Amino acid sequence: MRTLIIRPAALGDTLMLAPALSNSRDWGEVIVAGRRPGIDFLTPLVSRCLNFEGSGWHALFMDAPDPGVTLPVREVEKIVAFLNDPRGVIKRNLERFFPGASIAVLPGYPDEKDDVHVGLYLARAMEKSGLPVHAEKAMDDATKHPLLFPGNRRRIRTFFHPGSGGAQKNFPPEFWLDLLRAFREKIHLVKELPVVLLGPAEEKLVPLFSEEKWVDVLLSPDLARLFLLLQEALLYVGHDSGITHLAAMLGAPTIALFKHSSVAQWRPLGPRVKVIEGSASGPELVEEVIRAARELRSII
């Protein structure tokens, strides 16, 4: 069977496909069309990943696409597309491009009032669409084993990621400075310097964290380097973000700080994850993270 999964989304949202796709190589050829960087991290799980922002895909949204437009994949037997399609335009176009295929076009997310995890929602949707997914088992496995098959790299570094894709989810930089200093005083760190990971949105914070001479500040590492670095994580601390989801799926002991997003829907998936939920960023939160770090490090 040749299957096409369509989910153009941000990093963490795309990674939520991983539980359902964990055994997809047993199904036949599975192709995922989505956005980078998320699809790049799914390549170990599927046959092929396609950039949805590339040529041709725009035709799915057109009332009358140009007859000369082609998509970068053909002859698909089953399609599951996680796209908003209130007028049925996308489904009609998929039927035009893939005559005879079984096609399901579904919302990309559960209802905000529903407490179902996004990964479970996607897995159940794929199972109901006829794919050989066992949704509950896939999610259970995702909490017991790393989904992205990291290598046997030695875990030697502590990572802090004080950003995310949404400012409302972030604690202020001053909290992260207090947390770094508390770690220096209270947690035994191996000789490698702890790393502060910053993305493009946090570039302005580089001078602030660089004043802490005992940490490494890393701005927007390329994907291959980030993938390898997170496999070295003795501990990772971050907000609800795509990088946090990636760290957890690589098996890193992960502390995820949730401020204004649903833990029920977005809890990171991995064998060693602790979630801390709350909106206050004072000394109590610093101490709670320190306690969680000690607990996680004790089971490594």
C-alpha positions in Angstrom: 0.0 0.0 0.0 1.2 3.5 -0.8 0.0 6.1 1.7 0.2 9.9 1.7 -0.1 11.8 5.0 -0.5 15.6 4.7 0.1 17.8 7.8 1.7 21.2 7.2 2.4 22.4 10.7 5.1 23.8 13.0 7.8 21.6 14.5 6.1 20.3 17.6 2.8 19.9 15.8 4.4 17.9 13.1 6.3 15.7 15.6 2.9 14.7 17.1 2.6 12.3 14.1 5.5 10.2 15.4 3.5 7.9 17.6 1.1 6.9 14.8 4.0 6.5 12.4 6.3 4.5 14.7 5.6 1.3 12.8 4.7 2.8 9.4 7.5 1.0 7.5 5.4 -2.2 8.0 2.5 -0.7 6.1 4.3 -0.3 2.7 5.4 3.0 1.3 4.5 6.0 3.5 5.0 9.5 2.4 4.6 12.6 4.6 4.0 16.0 3.2 4.6 18.8 5.7 6.7 21.8 6.7 10.3 22.0 7.7 11.9 21.5 10.1 9.3 19.1 11.5 9.4 16.7 8.5 13.2 16.4 8.6 13.0 14.7 12.0 10.3 12.2 10.8 12.6 10.8 8.0 13.7 7.8 10.2 10.1 6.7 10.5 8.7 6.9 6.9 9.7 6.2 3.3 9.9 9.8 2.2 9.1 13.4 3.4 8.0 16.1 1.0 8.1 19.9 1.6 4.5 21.1 1.4 5.7 24.6 0.7 7.3 23.3 -2.6 5.9 23.2 -6.1 2.3 22.2 -6.8 0.7 21.8 -3.4 -1.0 25.3 -3.6 -3.3 23.7 -6.2 -5.1 21.8 -3.4 -6.6 25.1 -2.2 -7.8 26.5 -5.5 -11.4 26.3 -6.7 -10.2 25.7 -10.3 -6.6 24.7 -10.3 -4.6 25.0 -13.6 -4.9 21.7 -15.5 -1.2 21.7 -16.0 -0.3 21.7 -12.3 1.1 18.4 -11.0 1.9 17.3 -7.4 5.3 15.8 -6.5 3.7 12.4 -5.7 1.4 10.2 -7.8 -0.4 6.9 -7.7 -1.3 6.9 -4.0 -3.9 4.4 -2.7 -4.7 6.1 0.6 -4.6 9.7 1.8 -5.1 11.2 5.2 -4.9 15.0 5.1 -5.0 17.1 8.3 -6.2 20.3 6.8 -9.1 22.7 7.4 -11.5 22.2 4.5 -14.9 23.7 5.4 -16.0 23.9 1.7 -14.6 20.6 0.6 -12.3 22.2 -1.9 -9.2 20.3 -0.7 -11.0 16.9 -0.9 -12.3 17.6 -4.4 -8.9 18.5 -5.6 -7.3 15.4 -4.0 -9.9 13.3 -5.7 -8.9 15.0 -9.0 -5.2 14.4 -8.5 -5.6 10.9 -7.1 -8.6 9.2 -8.7 -9.6 6.0 -7.0 -7.7 6.7 -3.8 -9.3 6.5 -0.4 -9.3 10.0 0.9 -9.9 11.5 4.4 -9.6 15.2 5.1 -9.7 16.0 8.8 -9.1 18.9 11.2 -5.5 19.1 12.3 -6.3 19.4 16.0 -8.8 18.2 18.5 -11.3 20.7 19.8 -9.8 23.1 22.3 -12.3 21.9 24.9 -11.3 18.3 24.4 -8.7 17.0 26.7 -7.4 14.4 24.3 -3.7 14.6 23.5 -2.9 15.8 20.0 -0.8 12.7 19.3 -3.6 10.5 20.3 -6.1 12.5 18.3 -3.9 12.1 15.2 -3.3 8.4 15.8 -7.1 7.7 16.3 -7.9 9.7 13.1 -5.4 7.6 11.1 -6.7 4.4 12.6 -10.3 5.3 11.8 -9.2 6.1 8.3 -8.2 2.5 7.8 -4.5 2.7 8.5 -2.9 -0.1 10.6 -2.5 2.2 13.6 -3.3 1.0 17.2 -3.7 4.4 18.6 -3.7 3.7 22.4 -0.8 1.3 22.1 1.2 3.8 20.0 0.7 6.5 22.6 1.6 4.1 25.5 4.8 3.1 23.7 5.6 6.8 23.1 5.8 7.3 26.9 8.1 4.3 27.4 10.6 4.4 24.5 12.3 7.2 22.5 10.3 7.6 19.3 13.1 9.0 17.2 15.7 6.3 17.7 18.7 8.2 19.1 22.2 6.7 18.9 24.2 5.6 21.9 25.8 9.0 22.5 27.0 9.7 26.0 24.7 12.0 27.9 27.0 14.8 29.2 25.3 18.1 28.8 22.5 20.1 30.4 20.4 22.2 28.1 18.2 25.2 28.8 15.8 26.5 26.1 14.2 29.8 27.3 12.1 30.4 24.2 9.2 28.9 22.2 7.0 29.7 19.2 4.6 31.8 21.3 5.6 34.6 23.7 2.6 33.9 25.9 4.1 30.5 26.8 7.4 31.9 27.9 8.7 32.8 31.3 10.8 36.0 31.4 14.6 35.9 30.9 15.1 36.9 34.5 13.6 33.6 35.6 16.0 31.7 33.4 18.9 33.6 34.8 17.8 32.8 38.3 17.4 29.1 37.3 20.8 28.9 35.7 22.4 30.3 38.9 20.4 27.9 41.1 21.6 25.0 39.0 25.2 26.2 39.4 24.8 26.3 43.2 22.7 23.2 43.8 23.1 20.7 41.0 26.3 18.9 40.2 27.1 19.6 36.6 29.6 17.5 34.7 32.7 19.3 33.3 31.0 20.2 30.0 29.4 23.7 30.2 25.6 23.8 30.3 24.1 25.1 27.0 21.5 27.8 26.5 19.7 27.2 23.2 18.3 30.3 21.6 16.2 30.4 18.4 15.8 33.4 15.9 13.1 34.9 18.1 15.5 35.0 21.1 18.5 36.5 19.3 18.2 39.7 21.3 18.8 37.6 24.5 22.3 36.5 23.4 24.1 39.3 25.2 22.1 38.8 28.4 23.0 35.1 28.7 26.5 35.5 27.4 27.3 37.5 30.5 27.1 34.2 32.4 30.6 33.1 31.5 30.1 29.5 32.7 27.5 28.7 30.1 27.6 28.2 26.3 25.1 30.2 24.3 24.1 28.5 21.1 22.0 30.5 18.6 19.9 28.7 16.0 22.1 25.6 15.4 21.5 23.7 12.2 19.1 20.8 12.4 21.8 18.1 12.1 23.8 19.6 14.9 20.7 20.1 17.1 19.6 16.5 16.6 23.1 15.3 17.7 23.3 17.7 20.6 20.0 16.7 22.1 21.1 13.1 22.1 23.8 14.2 24.5 21.3 15.7 27.0 21.9 14.7 30.5 19.0 17.0 31.3 16.9 19.4 29.2 14.7 22.2 30.5 12.4 24.2 28.3 8.9 25.7 27.7 6.2 24.0 25.8 8.0 24.2 22.4 8.9 22.2 19.4 12.5 21.7 20.7 11.1 20.4 24.0 9.0 17.9 22.1 12.1 16.9 20.1 14.2 16.4 23.2 11.6 14.2 24.9 11.2 12.1 21.8 15.0 11.6 21.6 14.8 10.1 25.2 16.4 13.1 26.9 15.4 13.6 30.6 13.1 16.5 30.0 11.5 19.2 32.2 8.7 20.9 30.3 7.3 24.2 31.7 3.7 24.9 30.8 2.4 28.4 31.3 -0.5 29.0 28.9 -1.1 25.8 27.0 -2.9 22.5 27.7 -0.8 19.8 29.3 -3.5 17.3 28.5 -3.2 18.1 24.8 0.5 18.9 24.5 2.4 16.9 27.1 5.8 16.0 25.6 6.2 12.3 24.7 9.1 10.4 26.0 10.3 7.9 28.6 11.7 10.6 31.0 9.5 13.6 31.1 8.3 15.8 34.0 5.8 18.6 33.4 5.6 21.7 35.7 2.5 23.7 35.2 1.8 27.3 36.4 2.1 31.0 35.5 4.2 32.3 38.4 7.9 32.6 37.8 9.3 33.3 41.2 11.7 31.4 43.5 9.1 28.7 44.1 9.2 27.7 40.4 13.0 27.7 40.5 12.9 25.3 43.5 10.4 23.1 41.8 12.5 22.8 38.7 15.6 22.0 40.9 13.6 19.2 42.6 12.4 17.8 39.3 16.0 17.8 38.0 17.3 15.9 41.0 14.5 13.3 40.5 15.2 12.9 36.8 18.9 12.6 37.2 18.5 10.0 39.9 16.8 7.6 37.4 19.2 8.1 34.5 
